Amino acid sequence: MQNQQQRIDQGINSGQLTPKEAGRLEAREAKIKQDEARMKSDGKLTARERKKLNKELDNASERIYKQKHDRQHVSTK
């Protein structure tokens, strides 16, 4: 998750992500963090929960890539 946040921050700084795109991506990251906290609330993370989190993270990573490479740019000047 930390790596994905760094990728979002880099996209914002380089202008590869619009503010709207960045907001949606950051909201998705926050939801994943909430899901993880809820799953860990009983003190353990089951294999099924781990698989679900990994799938969410993979989907978010793919979305970050697509948004950074969709040719929508913000001028950084």
C-alpha positions in Angstrom: 0.0 0.0 0.0 2.8 2.4 0.8 4.3 1.8 -2.7 0.9 2.5 -4.3 0.6 5.8 -2.4 4.1 6.7 -3.6 3.0 6.0 -7.2 0.0 8.2 -6.7 2.1 11.0 -5.2 4.6 10.7 -8.1 1.7 10.9 -10.6 0.4 14.1 -8.9 3.8 15.7 -8.9 4.5 14.9 -12.5 1.1 15.9 -13.7 0.2 12.4 -15.0 -2.8 12.4 -12.6 -5.5 15.0 -12.6 -6.7 16.1 -9.2 -10.0 14.2 -9.8 -8.1 11.0 -10.7 -5.8 11.3 -7.7 -8.8 11.8 -5.4 -10.5 8.7 -6.6 -7.3 6.6 -6.3 -6.6 7.9 -2.8 -10.2 7.1 -1.8 -9.7 3.6 -3.1 -6.5 3.3 -1.1 -8.4 4.5 2.1 -11.1 1.9 1.5 -8.5 -0.9 1.2 -6.9 0.3 4.5 -10.3 0.2 6.2 -11.0 -3.3 4.9 -7.6 -4.5 6.2 -8.2 -3.0 9.6 -11.7 -4.6 9.8 -10.3 -8.0 8.8 -7.5 -7.7 11.3 -9.8 -6.6 14.1 -10.1 -10.2 15.5 -6.3 -10.4 15.7 -5.6 -12.5 12.7 -5.9 -12.4 8.9 -7.2 -15.6 7.3 -6.0 -16.9 4.0 -9.3 -15.9 2.5 -9.0 -12.4 3.8 -5.4 -12.1 2.6 -6.5 -13.3 -0.8 -9.3 -10.7 -0.9 -6.9 -7.9 0.1 -4.3 -8.9 -2.4 -7.0 -8.8 -5.2 -8.1 -5.4 -4.1 -4.4 -4.2 -4.1 -3.8 -5.7 -7.5 -6.9 -4.0 -8.9 -5.9 -0.7 -7.4 -2.4 -1.0 -8.8 -3.8 -1.7 -12.3 -6.1 1.4 -11.9 -3.1 3.6 -10.9 -1.2 2.4 -14.0 -4.1 3.1 -16.3 -4.8 6.5 -14.9 -1.1 7.5 -15.1 -0.9 6.5 -18.7 -4.3 7.7 -20.1 -2.8 10.9 -21.7 -4.7 13.2 -19.4 -2.1 15.6 -18.0 -2.0 18.6 -15.7 0.5 21.3 -16.3 3.1 21.3 -13.5 4.3 24.9 -14.3 
